């Protein structure tokens, strides 16, 4: 018995080292303070965190690691560490707090941009920190309801981040249920829970994307269990939280049609979908079409960290085609071609959803690091080296903050794009080659 105990203790030496390395990297990031002024130091921290994460994921996939409860308990410690940090890599969280503040003042957040004279009388300490104050909010109704709820409790960063971590706890519960449905080792939750990007972008920077991701995984779980009414509501709520889940509407529709539930159930599915959208949108209906004004500006004008879109745009400009719309239309066409190909070729809803979101990330004109939050839960089922690598090197995109914080000029450097995307495409080619050979 003593020999067995010693062997078990020895097996836990390496996992313990990985935990210490990852937590040490997070404490180092916490000690830096304002990360936007020290990007090189930030990269050092996330490199060691990513290295520890990769070793931990590899150990779990080989079947030798802590229990699921221990993994989740340690994940909580990681998040508490980054919760204490200042959200310096992104200022989106201040827009969330501002939108909640505006609603508590009895004003529809879609009516006026933050710097408008109509909101002059409610300006507070958060207002100077709000990004793009000349643009009305881009966040949909369910997110707005969440912002208002947070503001009711307290208009500060700590409370909002804490409530996002509660939502992330629900997300982890959904992932565990999905793993159970597929008879997959529940310890694979580590591929989400210990990922440096999820820790930095949710616990650290407090991005609302985790709400949409949670609802999206809830949608996929309900599809897995063939609970189509629940999936209808989840799809609507996901769409109203961060738009992106609407990309899974064709997948959901195909899944429902293939199961042939009958005209009555299909009609109820559609009614629930549109009824949910209407119910949560009614409180903001007074803004009319202004609800979409901020989002349309984002969709038409913004671009960042966009290799494919950037290459298409540069090529068209060299051909004396100056319109910004054509590159976006081409990328949209490529995305929808991929979507319909996957719907035709694949039968597994989870794999189709993963492919759709990966295609979205490749072809989108704007790719901030936290957008990768949308695919990390899929790593627990499909631990693909290419996308896991990309989700770690995406931190290079924060290089743009170095000059922006000093000069106010948003200037991207091409080497960052190639360092991010080259490993992704090379490893994808290798994975596809290996798959075709097998």
C-alpha positions as CSV (number, residue, x, y, z in Angstrom):
1,X,0.0,0.0,0.0
2,X,2.9,2.4,0.8
3,X,4.5,1.7,-2.5
4,X,1.2,2.5,-4.3
5,X,0.9,5.7,-2.3
6,X,4.4,6.7,-3.2
7,X,3.8,6.0,-6.9
8,X,0.6,8.1,-6.9
9,X,2.4,10.9,-5.2
10,X,5.2,10.8,-7.8
11,X,2.6,10.9,-10.6
12,X,1.3,14.2,-9.2
13,X,4.7,15.9,-9.1
14,X,4.6,17.1,-12.7
15,X,0.9,18.3,-12.6
16,X,1.8,20.2,-9.4
17,X,4.7,21.9,-11.2
18,X,2.4,22.9,-14.0
19,X,0.0,24.5,-11.5
20,X,2.8,26.4,-9.8
21,X,4.1,27.6,-13.2
22,X,0.7,28.8,-14.4
23,X,-0.2,30.5,-11.1
24,X,3.3,32.0,-11.0
25,X,2.8,33.4,-14.5
26,X,-0.6,34.9,-13.5
27,X,0.9,36.5,-10.3
28,X,3.7,37.9,-12.5
29,X,1.0,39.5,-14.8
30,X,-0.8,40.8,-11.7
31,X,2.4,42.4,-10.5
32,X,3.1,44.3,-13.8
33,X,0.0,46.6,-13.3
34,X,-1.0,48.3,-16.5
35,X,-0.2,45.6,-19.1
36,X,-0.8,47.9,-22.1
37,X,2.4,49.8,-21.3
38,X,4.5,46.7,-20.8
39,X,3.5,44.4,-23.7
40,X,6.9,42.6,-23.8
41,X,6.6,41.7,-20.1
42,X,3.0,40.6,-20.8
43,X,4.1,38.3,-23.5
44,X,6.7,36.7,-21.2
45,X,3.9,36.0,-18.6
46,X,1.5,34.5,-21.1
47,X,4.3,32.4,-22.7
48,X,4.9,30.6,-19.5
49,X,1.2,30.4,-18.8
50,X,0.6,28.9,-22.2
51,X,3.5,26.5,-21.8
52,X,2.1,25.2,-18.5
53,X,-1.3,25.0,-20.0
54,X,0.0,22.9,-23.0
55,X,1.8,20.5,-20.6
56,X,-1.3,20.1,-18.5
57,X,-3.6,19.5,-21.5
58,X,-1.1,16.9,-22.8
59,X,-1.1,15.1,-19.4
60,X,-4.9,15.0,-19.3
61,X,-5.2,13.7,-22.8
62,X,-2.7,11.0,-21.8
63,X,-4.9,10.1,-18.8
64,X,-2.6,11.1,-16.0
65,X,-3.7,14.1,-14.0
66,X,-5.7,15.5,-11.1
67,X,-9.4,14.8,-10.7
68,X,-12.1,17.0,-12.4
69,X,-13.0,18.6,-9.1
70,X,-9.3,19.5,-8.4
71,X,-8.9,20.9,-11.9
72,X,-12.0,23.1,-11.4
73,X,-10.9,24.2,-7.9
74,X,-7.5,25.2,-9.2
75,X,-9.2,27.0,-12.1
76,X,-11.1,29.1,-9.5
77,X,-7.8,30.1,-7.9
78,X,-6.4,31.2,-11.3
79,X,-9.5,33.4,-11.8
80,X,-9.3,35.0,-8.4
81,X,-5.7,35.9,-9.2
82,X,-6.6,37.7,-12.4
83,X,-9.9,39.1,-11.0
84,X,-7.6,41.2,-8.8
85,X,-5.9,42.7,-11.9
86,X,-6.7,46.0,-13.6
87,X,-8.4,45.5,-17.0
88,X,-5.7,47.4,-18.9
89,X,-5.7,45.5,-22.2
90,X,-9.2,46.5,-23.2
91,X,-11.6,49.3,-22.0
92,X,-14.8,47.5,-23.2
93,X,-15.8,46.9,-19.6
94,X,-16.3,50.6,-19.0
95,X,-18.8,50.7,-21.8
96,X,-20.7,47.9,-20.1
97,X,-20.7,49.8,-16.9
98,X,-21.8,53.0,-18.7
99,X,-24.7,51.2,-20.5
100,X,-25.9,49.9,-17.2
101,X,-25.6,53.4,-15.6
102,X,-27.6,54.9,-18.5
103,X,-30.4,52.4,-18.0
104,X,-30.5,53.0,-14.2
105,X,-31.0,56.7,-15.1
106,X,-34.1,55.7,-17.0
107,X,-32.7,56.2,-20.5
108,X,-32.6,53.8,-23.4
109,X,-28.9,53.1,-24.1
110,X,-29.5,52.9,-27.9
111,X,-30.9,56.4,-28.0
112,X,-27.8,58.5,-27.5
113,X,-24.0,58.1,-27.8
114,X,-22.2,58.6,-24.4
115,X,-20.8,62.1,-25.5
116,X,-24.2,63.5,-26.5
117,X,-25.6,66.5,-24.7
118,X,-28.7,64.5,-23.7
119,X,-26.5,62.5,-21.4
120,X,-24.5,65.3,-20.0
121,X,-26.4,65.4,-16.7
122,X,-25.6,61.7,-15.9
123,X,-21.9,61.7,-16.6
124,X,-19.9,60.1,-13.9
125,X,-16.4,58.8,-13.2
126,X,-16.8,56.0,-15.8
127,X,-17.6,58.4,-18.7
128,X,-13.9,59.5,-19.4
129,X,-13.0,55.8,-19.7
130,X,-15.7,54.8,-22.2
131,X,-14.4,53.9,-25.7
132,X,-15.8,55.4,-28.9
133,X,-18.1,57.8,-27.0
134,X,-19.4,59.2,-30.3
135,X,-21.0,55.9,-31.2
136,X,-24.1,54.4,-29.6
137,X,-23.8,51.0,-28.0
138,X,-23.3,47.9,-30.1
139,X,-24.4,45.4,-27.5
140,X,-27.7,43.6,-27.9
141,X,-30.6,43.5,-25.4
142,X,-29.7,40.5,-23.3
143,X,-26.3,42.0,-22.7
144,X,-27.9,45.3,-21.8
145,X,-30.1,43.6,-19.3
146,X,-27.0,42.0,-17.8
147,X,-25.3,45.4,-17.6
148,X,-28.3,46.9,-15.9
149,X,-28.4,44.0,-13.4
150,X,-24.7,44.6,-12.6
151,X,-25.2,48.3,-12.2
152,X,-28.0,47.6,-9.7
153,X,-25.5,45.8,-7.5
154,X,-22.7,48.3,-8.0
155,X,-21.2,50.3,-10.8
156,X,-17.7,49.0,-10.6
157,X,-15.3,46.7,-12.4
158,X,-15.0,44.1,-9.6
159,X,-18.7,43.4,-9.4
160,X,-19.1,43.1,-13.2
161,X,-16.1,40.7,-13.5
162,X,-17.4,38.6,-10.5
163,X,-20.8,38.2,-12.2
164,X,-19.1,37.2,-15.5
165,X,-17.2,34.5,-13.6
166,X,-20.5,33.2,-12.2
167,X,-21.7,32.9,-15.9
168,X,-18.4,31.2,-16.7
169,X,-19.2,28.7,-14.0
170,X,-22.5,27.9,-15.7
171,X,-20.5,27.5,-19.0
172,X,-18.2,25.0,-17.4
173,X,-21.2,23.1,-16.1
174,X,-22.6,23.0,-19.7
175,X,-19.2,21.8,-21.0
176,X,-19.1,19.0,-18.4
177,X,-22.6,17.9,-19.4
178,X,-21.6,17.9,-23.0
179,X,-18.5,15.7,-22.2
180,X,-20.8,13.3,-20.3
181,X,-23.2,13.1,-23.2
182,X,-20.3,12.0,-25.4
183,X,-18.6,9.7,-22.9
184,X,-15.5,11.8,-22.9
185,X,-13.2,12.1,-19.9
186,X,-14.6,15.0,-17.8
187,X,-11.0,16.1,-16.9
188,X,-10.8,17.5,-20.4
189,X,-12.6,20.6,-19.0
190,X,-9.0,21.7,-18.3
191,X,-8.7,22.6,-22.0
192,X,-11.1,25.4,-21.3
193,X,-10.7,26.1,-17.6
194,X,-6.9,26.5,-17.6
195,X,-6.6,28.2,-20.9
196,X,-4.6,31.5,-20.4
197,X,-7.0,33.3,-22.8
198,X,-10.1,32.5,-20.8
199,X,-8.4,33.5,-17.6
200,X,-7.0,36.8,-18.9
201,X,-10.0,37.9,-21.0
202,X,-12.8,37.0,-18.6
203,X,-11.3,37.2,-15.1
204,X,-8.8,39.9,-16.1
205,X,-10.4,42.1,-18.8
206,X,-14.1,41.1,-18.2
207,X,-15.4,40.5,-21.7
208,X,-19.1,40.0,-22.2
209,X,-18.4,37.3,-24.8
210,X,-18.5,34.7,-22.1
211,X,-22.3,35.2,-21.8
212,X,-22.8,34.5,-25.5
213,X,-20.4,31.5,-25.4
214,X,-22.3,30.1,-22.4
215,X,-25.7,30.4,-24.2
216,X,-24.1,28.9,-27.4
217,X,-22.8,25.8,-25.5
218,X,-26.3,25.6,-23.9
219,X,-27.8,25.6,-27.4
220,X,-25.4,22.8,-28.6
221,X,-26.1,20.8,-25.4
222,X,-29.8,21.0,-26.0
223,X,-29.4,19.9,-29.6
224,X,-27.3,17.0,-28.3
225,X,-30.2,16.0,-26.1
226,X,-32.8,16.7,-28.8
227,X,-34.5,19.3,-26.7
228,X,-35.5,21.5,-29.6
229,X,-37.7,23.9,-27.6
230,X,-34.8,24.7,-25.2
231,X,-32.4,25.1,-28.2
232,X,-34.8,27.6,-29.8
233,X,-34.7,29.8,-26.7
234,X,-30.9,29.3,-26.2
235,X,-30.3,30.4,-29.8
236,X,-32.4,33.5,-29.4
237,X,-30.8,34.5,-26.1
238,X,-27.3,33.8,-27.6
239,X,-28.1,36.0,-30.6
240,X,-29.4,38.8,-28.3
241,X,-26.2,38.6,-26.2
242,X,-23.5,38.9,-28.8
243,X,-24.9,38.3,-32.3
244,X,-22.4,35.6,-33.2
245,X,-24.5,32.6,-32.2
246,X,-26.9,33.5,-35.0
247,X,-24.3,31.9,-37.3
248,X,-25.5,28.6,-35.9
249,X,-29.1,29.2,-37.1
250,X,-28.6,27.1,-40.3
251,X,-27.1,24.3,-38.3
252,X,-29.9,24.4,-35.8
253,X,-32.5,24.4,-38.6
254,X,-30.9,21.5,-40.4
255,X,-30.7,19.5,-37.1
256,X,-34.4,20.1,-36.4
257,X,-35.4,19.2,-40.0
258,X,-33.3,16.0,-40.0
259,X,-35.0,14.8,-36.8
260,X,-38.4,15.3,-38.4
261,X,-40.3,16.4,-35.3
262,X,-43.4,17.2,-37.3
263,X,-44.9,20.5,-38.5
264,X,-46.4,21.3,-35.1
265,X,-43.1,21.0,-33.2
266,X,-41.2,22.9,-36.0
267,X,-43.7,25.7,-35.8
268,X,-43.4,25.9,-32.0
269,X,-39.6,26.0,-32.4
270,X,-39.9,29.0,-34.7
271,X,-42.5,30.7,-32.6
272,X,-40.4,30.3,-29.4
273,X,-37.3,31.7,-31.3
274,X,-39.1,34.9,-32.5
275,X,-41.1,35.3,-29.3
276,X,-37.9,35.2,-27.2
277,X,-36.3,37.9,-29.4
278,X,-39.4,40.1,-29.2
279,X,-39.8,39.7,-25.5
280,X,-36.2,40.8,-24.7
281,X,-36.2,43.5,-27.3
282,X,-39.5,45.2,-26.3
283,X,-37.9,47.2,-23.4
284,X,-35.6,48.9,-26.0
285,X,-38.0,49.2,-28.9
286,X,-38.4,53.0,-28.3
287,X,-35.0,53.5,-30.0
288,X,-36.4,52.1,-33.3
289,X,-33.7,51.5,-35.9
290,X,-31.1,53.2,-33.7
291,X,-30.7,49.8,-32.0
292,X,-28.6,48.8,-35.0
293,X,-26.7,52.1,-35.7
294,X,-23.6,51.4,-33.5
295,X,-23.4,47.8,-34.8
296,X,-23.7,48.9,-38.4
297,X,-20.7,51.3,-37.9
298,X,-18.7,48.4,-36.4
299,X,-19.7,46.1,-39.3
300,X,-18.9,48.6,-42.1
301,X,-15.8,50.4,-40.9
302,X,-13.8,48.5,-38.3
303,X,-11.0,46.0,-39.1
304,X,-8.2,44.6,-37.0
305,X,-5.8,41.7,-37.0
306,X,-7.4,40.5,-40.3
307,X,-5.0,38.5,-42.5
308,X,-7.4,37.2,-45.1
309,X,-9.6,40.3,-45.2
310,X,-6.4,42.5,-45.3
311,X,-4.9,40.5,-48.2
312,X,-8.1,40.8,-50.2
313,X,-8.3,44.5,-49.4
314,X,-4.7,45.2,-50.4
315,X,-5.1,43.2,-53.6
316,X,-8.3,45.1,-54.6
317,X,-6.6,48.4,-53.9
318,X,-3.7,47.4,-56.1
319,X,-6.3,46.8,-58.8
320,X,-7.6,50.4,-58.2
321,X,-10.7,49.1,-56.5
322,X,-11.0,51.4,-53.4
323,X,-14.3,50.4,-51.9
324,X,-14.3,48.9,-48.4
325,X,-17.4,46.9,-49.1
326,X,-15.9,44.5,-51.7
327,X,-13.4,42.8,-49.3
328,X,-16.1,42.3,-46.7
329,X,-18.5,40.9,-49.3
330,X,-15.8,38.5,-50.6
331,X,-15.0,37.3,-47.1
332,X,-18.7,36.9,-46.3
333,X,-19.1,34.8,-49.5
334,X,-16.1,32.6,-48.5
335,X,-17.5,32.2,-45.0
336,X,-21.0,31.2,-46.2
337,X,-19.5,28.8,-48.8
338,X,-17.6,27.1,-45.9
339,X,-20.7,27.0,-43.8
340,X,-22.9,25.3,-46.4
341,X,-20.1,22.9,-47.3
342,X,-19.8,21.8,-43.7
343,X,-23.6,21.4,-43.4
344,X,-23.5,19.2,-46.5
345,X,-20.3,17.3,-45.6
346,X,-20.6,16.8,-41.9
347,X,-23.3,15.2,-39.7
348,X,-22.0,16.0,-36.2
349,X,-23.6,19.3,-35.0
350,X,-20.7,20.0,-32.6
351,X,-18.1,19.6,-35.2
352,X,-20.1,21.7,-37.7
353,X,-20.4,24.4,-35.1
354,X,-16.7,24.3,-34.4
355,X,-15.9,24.6,-38.1
356,X,-18.4,27.4,-38.6
357,X,-16.9,29.5,-35.8
358,X,-13.3,28.8,-37.0
359,X,-14.3,29.9,-40.5
360,X,-15.8,33.1,-39.0
361,X,-12.5,33.8,-37.1
362,X,-10.5,33.4,-40.3
363,X,-12.7,35.6,-42.5
364,X,-13.8,38.2,-40.1
365,X,-12.4,41.8,-40.7
366,X,-12.0,42.3,-37.0
367,X,-10.3,39.7,-34.8
368,X,-9.6,40.8,-31.2
369,X,-7.9,38.2,-29.0
370,X,-11.0,37.6,-26.9
371,X,-12.9,36.5,-30.0
372,X,-11.1,33.2,-29.6
373,X,-13.2,32.6,-26.5
374,X,-15.9,31.4,-28.9
375,X,-14.0,28.3,-29.9
376,X,-12.0,27.3,-26.8
377,X,-14.9,25.2,-25.3
378,X,-14.7,23.0,-28.4
379,X,-11.1,22.1,-27.5
380,X,-12.5,19.9,-24.8
381,X,-14.0,17.7,-27.5
382,X,-11.7,18.4,-30.4
383,X,-8.2,19.2,-29.1
384,X,-6.8,20.3,-32.4
385,X,-3.2,21.5,-32.1
386,X,-3.6,24.2,-34.8
387,X,-6.4,26.2,-33.1
388,X,-5.0,25.6,-29.6
389,X,-1.7,27.1,-30.9
390,X,-3.5,30.0,-32.5
391,X,-5.5,30.7,-29.4
392,X,-2.2,31.1,-27.5
393,X,-0.2,33.2,-30.0
394,X,-3.2,35.5,-30.5
395,X,-1.8,37.5,-27.6
396,X,0.7,39.0,-30.1
397,X,-2.2,41.1,-31.4
398,X,-1.8,43.3,-28.3
399,X,1.4,44.7,-29.8
400,X,-0.8,47.4,-31.3
401,X,-1.2,48.9,-27.8
402,X,2.4,49.8,-27.5
403,X,2.3,52.8,-29.8
404,X,-1.4,53.5,-29.2
405,X,-0.9,54.2,-25.5
406,X,2.0,56.6,-26.2
407,X,1.0,58.3,-29.4
408,X,-2.7,57.6,-29.8
409,X,-2.0,56.1,-33.2
410,X,-3.5,52.6,-33.9
411,X,-0.8,51.1,-36.1
412,X,-0.7,47.4,-36.8
413,X,2.6,45.7,-37.8
414,X,2.5,43.0,-40.5
415,X,5.0,40.7,-38.6
416,X,2.3,40.2,-36.0
417,X,-0.2,38.9,-38.5
418,X,2.3,36.4,-40.0
419,X,3.5,35.2,-36.7
420,X,-0.1,34.5,-35.7
421,X,-1.5,33.0,-38.8
422,X,1.5,31.1,-40.3
423,X,1.6,28.4,-37.6
424,X,-2.2,28.1,-37.8
425,X,-2.3,27.4,-41.5
426,X,0.8,25.2,-41.6
427,X,-0.5,23.0,-38.7
428,X,-3.9,22.9,-40.3
429,X,-2.3,21.6,-43.5
430,X,-0.4,19.0,-41.5
431,X,-3.5,17.9,-39.6
432,X,-5.6,17.6,-42.8
433,X,-2.7,15.6,-44.5
434,X,-2.5,13.3,-41.5
435,X,-6.3,12.8,-41.5
436,X,-6.4,12.0,-45.2
437,X,-3.6,9.4,-44.8
438,X,-5.3,7.7,-41.9
